[in-house]
Amino acid sequence: MSALANAVEMVKSGAPRIIRCDEELREYTDALFRLTAKNKPTGAELDTIDLLTLPVTDYESKGRVAPEVSPEPRKVA
């Protein structure tokens, strides 16, 4: 039987999935920063970095735009 035989259970147990909000993006990027900061990541850690990078780049490629802000008026002395 394939390791992917029960993919639904994998996702329920926390396997990477599509990022749907900025909070999830923060969680994924925090995990990526911890893994990429390691001096000698294991093969499994390198695979995890590759896997987590996919949903992060997908979410970021959808054109998340920072909210518009108005500049504060200058104070004249």
N, CA, C and O atoms as a Tinker XYZ file with bonds, in Angstrom:
   308  protein
     1  N      0.851000   -1.192000    0.000000    73     2
     2  CA     0.000000    0.000000    0.000000    64     1     3
     3  C      0.888000    1.245000    0.000000    63     2     4     5
     4  O      1.903000    1.283000    0.696000    81     3
     5  N      0.519000    2.233000   -0.757000    73     3     6
     6  CA     1.256000    3.483000   -0.885000    64     5     7
     7  C      1.195000    4.303000    0.399000    63     6     8     9
     8  O      0.231000    4.219000    1.160000    81     7
     9  N      2.242000    5.097000    0.626000    73     7    10
    10  CA     2.252000    6.000000    1.781000    64     9    11
    11  C      1.157000    7.052000    1.653000    63    10    12    13
    12  O      0.769000    7.666000    2.646000    81    11
    13  N      0.661000    7.262000    0.448000    73    11    14
    14  CA    -0.396000    8.248000    0.220000    64    13    15
    15  C     -1.783000    7.617000    0.216000    63    14    16    17
    16  O     -2.760000    8.263000   -0.161000    81    15
    17  N     -1.869000    6.375000    0.629000    73    15    18
    18  CA    -3.148000    5.652000    0.582000    64    17    19
    19  C     -4.242000    6.380000    1.337000    63    18    20    21
    20  O     -5.398000    6.367000    0.913000    81    19
    21  N     -3.904000    7.010000    2.438000    73    19    22
    22  CA    -4.928000    7.735000    3.187000    64    21    23
    23  C     -4.513000    9.198000    3.320000    63    22    24    25
    24  O     -4.194000    9.677000    4.408000    81    23
    25  N     -4.526000    9.886000    2.197000    73    23    26
    26  CA    -4.095000   11.282000    2.156000    64    25    27
    27  C     -4.958000   12.186000    3.027000    63    26    28    29
    28  O     -4.453000   13.161000    3.583000    81    27
    29  N     -6.244000   11.887000    3.157000    73    27    30
    30  CA    -7.129000   12.704000    4.003000    64    29    31
    31  C     -6.636000   12.673000    5.448000    63    30    32    33
    32  O     -6.614000   13.707000    6.115000    81    31
    33  N     -6.244000   11.511000    5.929000    73    31    34
    34  CA    -5.734000   11.397000    7.301000    64    33    35
    35  C     -4.418000   12.145000    7.444000    63    34    36    37
    36  O     -4.144000   12.732000    8.491000    81    35
    37  N     -3.605000   12.125000    6.395000    73    35    38
    38  CA    -2.346000   12.874000    6.438000    64    37    39
    39  C     -2.617000   14.359000    6.638000    63    38    40    41
    40  O     -1.969000   15.006000    7.462000    81    39
    41  N     -3.567000   14.898000    5.892000    73    39    42
    42  CA    -3.888000   16.322000    5.996000    64    41    43
    43  C     -4.491000   16.632000    7.370000    63    42    44    45
    44  O     -4.150000   17.640000    7.989000    81    43
    45  N     -5.384000   15.766000    7.841000    73    43    46
    46  CA    -5.981000   15.971000    9.163000    64    45    47
    47  C     -4.925000   15.994000   10.257000    63    46    48    49
    48  O     -5.073000   16.706000   11.251000    81    47
    49  N     -3.865000   15.222000   10.080000    73    47    50
    50  CA    -2.830000   15.157000   11.107000    64    49    51
    51  C     -1.797000   16.268000   10.975000    63    50    52    53
    52  O     -0.838000   16.312000   11.745000    81    51
    53  N     -1.978000   17.168000   10.010000    73    51    54
    54  CA    -1.112000   18.336000    9.921000    64    53    55
    55  C     -0.196000   18.382000    8.719000    63    54    56    57
    56  O      0.697000   19.228000    8.670000    81    55
    57  N     -0.380000   17.515000    7.757000    73    55    58
    58  CA     0.440000   17.570000    6.547000    64    57    59
    59  C      0.237000   18.922000    5.861000    63    58    60    61
    60  O     -0.839000   19.510000    5.973000    81    59
    61  N      1.248000   19.420000    5.157000    73    59    62
    62  CA     1.097000   20.705000    4.479000    64    61    63
    63  C     -0.121000   20.718000    3.567000    63    62    64    65
    64  O     -0.467000   19.720000    2.934000    81    63
    65  N     -0.754000   21.878000    3.523000    73    63    66
    66  CA    -1.939000   22.051000    2.694000    64    65    67
    67  C     -1.921000   23.454000    2.099000    63    66    68    69
    68  O     -0.997000   24.225000    2.357000    81    67
    69  N     -2.909000   23.779000    1.326000    73    67    70
    70  CA    -3.002000   25.100000    0.704000    64    69    71
    71  C     -3.139000   26.162000    1.788000    63    70    72    73
    72  O     -3.918000   26.006000    2.729000    81    71
    73  N     -2.385000   27.230000    1.648000    73    71    74
    74  CA    -2.451000   28.349000    2.594000    64    73    75
    75  C     -3.617000   29.236000    2.184000    63    74    76    77
    76  O     -3.747000   29.607000    1.018000    81    75
    77  N     -4.462000   29.572000    3.150000    73    75    78
    78  CA    -5.663000   30.351000    2.845000    64    77    79
    79  C     -5.705000   31.728000    3.522000    63    78    80    81
    80  O     -6.586000   32.534000    3.224000    81    79
    81  N     -4.763000   32.001000    4.425000    73    79    82
    82  CA    -4.783000   33.313000    5.098000    64    81    83
    83  C     -3.370000   33.673000    5.557000    63    82    84    85
    84  O     -2.469000   32.834000    5.575000    81    83
    85  N     -3.204000   34.937000    5.924000    73    83    86
    86  CA    -1.896000   35.418000    6.347000    64    85    87
    87  C     -1.390000   34.708000    7.601000    63    86    88    89
    88  O     -0.183000   34.517000    7.748000    81    87
    89  N     -2.281000   34.316000    8.502000    73    87    90
    90  CA    -1.855000   33.605000    9.711000    64    89    91
    91  C     -1.214000   32.265000    9.351000    63    90    92    93
    92  O     -0.183000   31.898000    9.915000    81    91
    93  N     -1.815000   31.544000    8.425000    73    91    94
    94  CA    -1.228000   30.279000    7.984000    64    93    95
    95  C      0.107000   30.527000    7.287000    63    94    96    97
    96  O      1.044000   29.744000    7.444000    81    95
    97  N      0.196000   31.608000    6.521000    73    95    98
    98  CA     1.457000   31.957000    5.873000    64    97    99
    99  C      2.542000   32.169000    6.919000    63    98   100   101
   100  O      3.665000   31.694000    6.749000    81    99
   101  N      2.222000   32.877000    7.999000    73    99   102
   102  CA     3.195000   33.099000    9.075000    64   101   103
   103  C      3.653000   31.769000    9.676000    63   102   104   105
   104  O      4.841000   31.584000    9.943000    81   103
   105  N      2.718000   30.848000    9.889000    73   103   106
   106  CA     3.074000   29.546000   10.455000    64   105   107
   107  C      4.052000   28.806000    9.541000    63   106   108   109
   108  O      5.044000   28.246000   10.007000    81   107
   109  N      3.768000   28.810000    8.255000    73   107   110
   110  CA     4.625000   28.108000    7.302000    64   109   111
   111  C      5.996000   28.769000    7.207000    63   110   112   113
   112  O      7.017000   28.083000    7.198000    81   111
   113  N      6.022000   30.098000    7.136000    73   111   114
   114  CA     7.315000   30.769000    7.010000    64   113   115
   115  C      8.129000   30.630000    8.283000    63   114   116   117
   116  O      9.353000   30.515000    8.214000    81   115
   117  N      7.484000   30.636000    9.449000    73   115   118
   118  CA     8.215000   30.397000   10.698000    64   117   119
   119  C      8.864000   29.021000   10.670000    63   118   120   121
   120  O     10.029000   28.875000   11.040000    81   119
   121  N      8.120000   28.016000   10.235000    73   119   122
   122  CA     8.668000   26.657000   10.148000    64   121   123
   123  C      9.829000   26.620000    9.147000    63   122   124   125
   124  O     10.851000   25.982000    9.403000    81   123
   125  N      9.672000   27.294000    8.025000    73   123   126
   126  CA    10.747000   27.335000    7.032000    64   125   127
   127  C     11.993000   28.014000    7.574000    63   126   128   129
   128  O     13.104000   27.539000    7.343000    81   127
   129  N     11.824000   29.117000    8.289000    73   127   130
   130  CA    12.985000   29.815000    8.857000    64   129   131
   131  C     13.721000   28.928000    9.848000    63   130   132   133
   132  O     14.952000   28.899000    9.855000    81   131
   133  N     12.981000   28.203000   10.685000    73   131   134
   134  CA    13.626000   27.302000   11.650000    64   133   135
   135  C     14.410000   26.212000   10.929000    63   134   136   137
   136  O     15.531000   25.888000   11.320000    81   135
   137  N     13.826000   25.649000    9.884000    73   135   138
   138  CA    14.503000   24.574000    9.154000    64   137   139
   139  C     15.710000   25.080000    8.370000    63   138   140   141
   140  O     16.761000   24.440000    8.366000    81   139
   141  N     15.565000   26.214000    7.712000    73   139   142
   142  CA    16.664000   26.724000    6.890000    64   141   143
   143  C     17.791000   27.307000    7.733000    63   142   144   145
   144  O     18.888000   27.529000    7.221000    81   143
   145  N     17.545000   27.557000    9.002000    73   143   146
   146  CA    18.592000   28.078000    9.884000    64   145   147
   147  C     19.527000   26.972000   10.382000    63   146   148   149
   148  O     20.574000   27.263000   10.960000    81   147
   149  N     19.161000   25.727000   10.165000    73   147   150
   150  CA    19.986000   24.606000   10.624000    64   149   151
   151  C     21.276000   24.528000    9.807000    63   150   152   153
   152  O     21.270000   24.736000    8.594000    81   151
   153  N     22.377000   24.225000   10.492000    73   151   154
   154  CA    23.658000   24.104000    9.807000    64   153   155
   155  C     23.701000   22.901000    8.874000    63   154   156   157
   156  O     24.183000   22.999000    7.746000    81   155
   157  N     23.198000   21.771000    9.346000    73   155   158
   158  CA    23.223000   20.548000    8.544000    64   157   159
   159  C     21.863000   19.874000    8.597000    63   158   160   161
   160  O     21.673000   18.910000    9.339000    81   159
   161  N     20.911000   20.377000    7.810000    73   159   162
   162  CA    19.581000   19.736000    7.821000    64   161   163
   163  C     19.671000   18.310000    7.284000    63   162   164   165
   164  O     20.475000   18.011000    6.401000    81   163
   165  N     18.844000   17.452000    7.827000    73   163   166
   166  CA    18.778000   16.064000    7.370000    64   165   167
   167  C     18.089000   16.007000    6.015000    63   166   168   169
   168  O     17.536000   17.002000    5.546000    81   167
   169  N     18.126000   14.843000    5.396000    73   167   170
   170  CA    17.424000   14.662000    4.130000    64   169   171
   171  C     15.935000   14.912000    4.283000    63   170   172   173
   172  O     15.312000   15.530000    3.420000    81   171
   173  N     15.359000   14.430000    5.387000    73   171   174
   174  CA    13.926000   14.638000    5.638000    64   173   175
   175  C     13.625000   16.124000    5.837000    63   174   176   177
   176  O     12.581000   16.610000    5.403000    81   175
   177  N     14.536000   16.845000    6.493000    73   175   178
   178  CA    14.332000   18.284000    6.686000    64   177   179
   179  C     14.432000   19.033000    5.361000    63   178   180   181
   180  O     13.680000   19.979000    5.127000    81   179
   181  N     15.350000   18.621000    4.497000    73   179   182
   182  CA    15.456000   19.248000    3.174000    64   181   183
   183  C     14.193000   18.984000    2.349000    63   182   184   185
   184  O     13.710000   19.871000    1.645000    81   183
   185  N     13.665000   17.764000    2.438000    73   183   186
   186  CA    12.406000   17.453000    1.751000    64   185   187
   187  C     11.268000   18.314000    2.287000    63   186   188   189
   188  O     10.420000   18.783000    1.529000    81   187
   189  N     11.260000   18.515000    3.604000    73   187   190
   190  CA    10.215000   19.332000    4.234000    64   189   191
   191  C     10.322000   20.787000    3.780000    63   190   192   193
   192  O      9.307000   21.439000    3.535000    81   191
   193  N     11.537000   21.290000    3.670000    73   191   194
   194  CA    11.742000   22.657000    3.172000    64   193   195
   195  C     11.156000   22.780000    1.767000    63   194   196   197
   196  O     10.432000   23.729000    1.468000    81   195
   197  N     11.472000   21.818000    0.915000    73   195   198
   198  CA    10.929000   21.840000   -0.456000    64   197   199
   199  C      9.403000   21.803000   -0.445000    63   198   200   201
   200  O      8.749000   22.544000   -1.178000    81   199
   201  N      8.854000   20.944000    0.384000    73   199   202
   202  CA     7.402000   20.776000    0.432000    64   201   203
   203  C      6.694000   22.013000    0.980000    63   202   204   205
   204  O      5.658000   22.413000    0.449000    81   203
   205  N      7.235000   22.623000    2.028000    73   203   206
   206  CA     6.607000   23.816000    2.613000    64   205   207
   207  C      6.749000   25.038000    1.712000    63   206   208   209
   208  O      5.918000   25.945000    1.755000    81   207
   209  N      7.795000   25.060000    0.900000    73   207   210
   210  CA     8.010000   26.193000    0.002000    64   209   211
   211  C      6.917000   26.288000   -1.061000    63   210   212   213
   212  O      6.562000   27.388000   -1.485000    81   211
   213  N      6.390000   25.161000   -1.489000    73   211   214
   214  CA     5.364000   25.171000   -2.546000    64   213   215
   215  C      4.112000   25.957000   -2.165000    63   214   216   217
   216  O      3.717000   26.839000   -2.928000    81   215
   217  N      3.464000   25.688000   -1.027000    73   215   218
   218  CA     2.259000   26.473000   -0.716000    64   217   219
   219  C      2.581000   27.934000   -0.395000    63   218   220   221
   220  O      1.753000   28.814000   -0.630000    81   219
   221  N      3.776000   28.198000    0.139000    73   219   222
   222  CA     4.148000   29.590000    0.438000    64   221   223
   223  C      4.275000   30.380000   -0.856000    63   222   224   225
   224  O      3.713000   31.469000   -0.974000    81   223
   225  N      5.003000   29.846000   -1.822000    73   223   226
   226  CA     5.166000   30.577000   -3.078000    64   225   227
   227  C      3.847000   30.679000   -3.840000    63   226   228   229
   228  O      3.599000   31.676000   -4.519000    81   227
   229  N      3.010000   29.665000   -3.732000    73   227   230
   230  CA     1.690000   29.729000   -4.368000    64   229   231
   231  C      0.858000   30.860000   -3.769000    63   230   232   233
   232  O      0.265000   31.650000   -4.503000    81   231
   233  N      0.811000   30.939000   -2.447000    73   231   234
   234  CA     0.019000   31.974000   -1.781000    64   233   235
   235  C      0.552000   33.366000   -2.127000    63   234   236   237
   236  O     -0.217000   34.281000   -2.423000    81   235
   237  N      1.878000   33.512000   -2.085000    73   235   238
   238  CA     2.478000   34.811000   -2.364000    64   237   239
   239  C      2.311000   35.212000   -3.833000    63   238   240   241
   240  O      2.258000   36.402000   -4.144000    81   239
   241  N      2.228000   34.238000   -4.730000    73   239   242
   242  CA     2.105000   34.553000   -6.151000    64   241   243
   243  C      0.711000   35.042000   -6.533000    63   242   244   245
   244  O      0.501000   35.541000   -7.638000    81   243
   245  N     -0.227000   34.895000   -5.622000    73   243   246
   246  CA    -1.602000   35.317000   -5.926000    64   245   247
   247  C     -1.811000   36.808000   -5.730000    63   246   248   249
   248  O     -2.945000   37.286000   -5.697000    81   247
   249  N     -0.715000   37.537000   -5.601000    73   247   250
   250  CA    -0.790000   38.987000   -5.605000    64   249   251
   251  C     -1.319000   39.614000   -4.332000    63   250   252   253
   252  O     -2.118000   40.549000   -4.379000    81   251
   253  N     -0.880000   39.104000   -3.205000    73   251   254
   254  CA    -1.282000   39.734000   -1.951000    64   253   255
   255  C     -0.791000   41.171000   -1.974000    63   254   256   257
   256  O      0.400000   41.420000   -2.164000    81   255
   257  N     -1.686000   42.104000   -1.785000    73   255   258
   258  CA    -1.348000   43.523000   -1.869000    64   257   259
   259  C     -1.484000   44.145000   -0.492000    63   258   260   261
   260  O     -2.474000   43.932000    0.208000    81   259
   261  N     -0.481000   44.913000   -0.116000    73   259   262
   262  CA    -0.545000   45.620000    1.155000    64   261   263
   263  C     -1.663000   46.655000    1.103000    63   262   264   265
   264  O     -1.892000   47.256000    0.053000    81   263
   265  N     -2.364000   46.875000    2.212000    73   263   266
   266  CA    -3.435000   47.864000    2.201000    64   265   267
   267  C     -2.877000   49.257000    1.943000    63   266   268   269
   268  O     -1.753000   49.582000    2.326000    81   267
   269  N     -3.689000   50.062000    1.289000    73   267   270
   270  CA    -3.267000   51.436000    1.009000    64   269   271
   271  C     -3.292000   52.253000    2.292000    63   270   272   273
   272  O     -4.183000   52.100000    3.128000    81   271
   273  N     -2.304000   53.117000    2.429000    73   271   274
   274  CA    -2.245000   54.012000    3.579000    64   273   275
   275  C     -2.048000   55.426000    3.071000    63   274   276   277
   276  O     -1.392000   55.645000    2.052000    81   275
   277  N     -2.608000   56.363000    3.771000    73   275   278
   278  CA    -2.418000   57.758000    3.419000    64   277   279
   279  C     -1.220000   58.297000    4.180000    63   278   280   281
   280  O     -1.060000   58.028000    5.370000    81   279
   281  N     -0.385000   59.054000    3.497000    73   279   282
   282  CA     0.758000   59.630000    4.207000    64   281   283
   283  C      0.283000   60.641000    5.230000    63   282   284   285
   284  O     -0.702000   61.350000    5.029000    81   283
   285  N      1.015000   60.687000    6.336000    73   283   286
   286  CA     0.655000   61.683000    7.350000    64   285   287
   287  C      1.037000   63.059000    6.838000    63   286   288   289
   288  O      2.071000   63.223000    6.191000    81   287
   289  N      0.199000   64.051000    7.128000    73   287   290
   290  CA     0.557000   65.407000    6.669000    64   289   291
   291  C      1.820000   65.876000    7.368000    63   290   292   293
   292  O      2.047000   65.585000    8.542000    81   291
   293  N      2.643000   66.615000    6.618000    73   291   294
   294  CA     3.878000   67.160000    7.187000    64   293   295
   295  C      3.545000   68.302000    8.120000    63   294   296   297
   296  O      2.657000   69.114000    7.860000    81   295
   297  N      4.279000   68.341000    9.206000    73   295   298
   298  CA     4.122000   69.467000   10.144000    64   297   299
   299  C      5.145000   70.518000    9.765000    63   298   300   301
   300  O      6.332000   70.232000    9.608000    81   299
   301  N      4.667000   71.719000    9.623000    73   299   302
   302  CA     5.545000   72.823000    9.266000    64   301   303
   303  C      5.951000   73.520000   10.554000    63   302   304   305
   304  O      5.112000   73.896000   11.372000    81   303
   305  N      7.263000   73.682000   10.712000    73   303   306
   306  CA     7.767000   74.311000   11.940000    64   305   307
   307  C      7.745000   75.809000   11.848000    63   306   308
   308  O      8.135000   76.492000   12.795000    81   307
